């Protein structure tokens, strides 16, 4: 599938998910890349589509750094991917996580937002 078609699929699928489940908010990981610029550009474009969908659907969108997400989920901002996966499983009380790491990362971002939103309400 061409990249523009993949971006359109993200737009359409996310719009359908929001219409079906009516979430209160979206949480998105801020972009971080180390060496692969091509991958970073593609991820940034996909992230942009997600931000536009949230805006068009009037949903508050919150962005968190990888450090913030790891801190919220594991308690340590430099945790590795396996530690994050283990804690996502524990927090969500599931036996098996989806195969794609990106899916687990999105679950971690949602957990981060849930913790942050709860803390903000207390203030």
C-alpha positions in Angstrom: 0.0 0.0 0.0 1.4 3.4 -0.9 2.3 5.8 1.9 -0.5 8.3 1.1 -3.1 5.4 1.2 -1.7 4.3 4.5 -2.1 7.8 5.9 -5.7 7.9 4.6 -6.3 4.5 6.3 -5.1 5.9 9.6 -7.4 8.9 9.2 -10.4 6.7 8.3 -9.8 4.0 10.9 -9.2 6.4 13.8 -12.3 8.4 12.8 -14.3 5.2 12.9 -12.9 4.2 16.3 -13.6 7.6 17.8 -17.2 7.5 16.4 -17.7 4.0 17.8 -16.1 4.4 21.3 -16.5 8.2 21.9 -13.3 8.6 24.0 -12.8 11.6 26.3 -9.3 12.2 25.0 -6.4 11.1 22.8 -2.9 10.6 24.1 0.0 10.7 21.6 3.7 10.0 22.1 5.9 12.9 21.1 8.3 12.1 18.3 11.7 10.9 19.3 14.2 9.6 16.8 17.8 8.7 17.0 19.3 8.0 13.6 16.7 6.9 11.0 15.5 10.2 9.5 13.3 8.5 6.9 11.4 6.6 9.5 11.1 9.7 11.7 9.5 11.6 8.8 7.0 8.9 8.1 6.1 8.6 11.8 5.8 12.4 12.1 3.4 12.4 9.1 1.2 9.6 10.7 1.3 11.5 14.0 0.1 14.6 12.2 -2.9 12.7 10.8 -3.7 11.5 14.3 -3.5 15.1 15.7 -5.8 16.4 12.8 -8.4 13.7 13.5 -8.5 14.6 17.2 -8.9 18.3 16.3 -11.6 17.6 13.7 -13.5 15.4 16.1 -13.2 18.0 18.9 -11.3 15.6 21.2 -8.7 17.0 23.6 -5.3 15.6 22.6 -2.4 15.3 25.0 1.2 14.7 24.0 3.7 12.9 26.2 7.4 12.3 25.8 8.7 8.7 25.9 10.3 9.5 29.2 7.0 10.7 30.7 5.2 7.6 29.4 7.9 5.2 30.9 7.9 7.1 34.2 4.1 6.8 34.4 3.9 3.1 33.5 7.1 1.7 35.0 8.2 4.3 37.5 11.5 4.8 35.7 11.9 7.0 32.7 14.7 5.0 31.2 12.9 1.7 31.3 13.4 -0.6 28.4 10.6 -1.9 26.1 10.3 -5.2 27.9 9.7 -3.5 31.2 7.0 -1.3 29.7 5.3 -4.3 28.2 5.4 -6.2 31.4 3.8 -3.3 33.3 1.2 -2.6 30.6 0.1 -6.3 31.0 0.1 -5.9 34.8 -1.8 -2.6 34.9 -4.4 -3.8 32.3 -4.7 -7.2 33.8 -4.2 -9.1 30.5 -2.3 -12.3 29.8 -1.2 -11.5 26.3 -0.4 -8.2 24.6 -1.0 -7.4 20.9 1.9 -8.5 18.7 2.8 -5.0 17.4 5.0 -3.0 19.7 3.3 0.2 18.5 0.0 -1.1 19.9 1.6 -1.7 23.3 3.2 1.8 23.1 -0.2 3.3 22.5 -1.6 1.5 25.5 1.3 2.8 27.6 0.5 6.4 26.3 -3.1 5.9 27.4 -2.1 4.7 30.8 0.2 7.7 31.1 -2.6 10.0 30.3 -5.0 8.3 32.7 -2.4 8.8 35.5 -1.8 12.4 34.5 -5.4 13.3 34.2 -6.2 11.8 37.6 -3.4 13.8 39.1 -4.6 17.0 37.4 -8.1 16.5 38.8 -6.7 16.3 42.3 -5.0 19.6 41.9 
